[in-house]
Amino acid sequence: MRKIIINILLLSALVTAGCGIHRVDIQQGNLINQEMVDQLKPGMDQRQVQLILGTPLIRDPFHHDRWNYYYSLKKKGMPFKRYSLQVYFKDGRLTHTSGDIHPDKKS
């Protein structure tokens, strides 16, 4: 009886030893990269900007001429990354952007 209990405990220890906890990468918001931001040009209308960047995560009801894009990423063993991009319009046309990703000045 004692040998059976030891075997069961040994078997259960071996089975659970291979079961590591899998952590899923957590992405939230709009994925915006440098190539996308480089395509933005002053004077573009809101539809053109939305085709490039997608639907903004937040449309501030108090600032109709500003779209806010946010993106965060948490990977196992890596520091938490957070990016933001604000797109500004005047009369429905792109005037400028601000945030963590800036247009490449060479293009």
Number of C-alpha atoms within 10 A of each C-alpha: 6 7 8 9 10 11 12 12 12 11 12 11 11 11 10 9 9 8 8 7 6 7 9 9 10 11 14 13 16 19 16 18 12 11 11 14 18 16 13 19 17 12 15 14 16 18 13 15 20 12 9 15 19 14 15 19 14 13 14 12 8 7 9 12 18 20 20 19 22 19 16 15 16 15 13 11 7 8 9 11 11 14 17 17 20 17 20 20 19 14 10 14 18 21 17 17 21 13 13 11 17 14 17 11 6 5 7
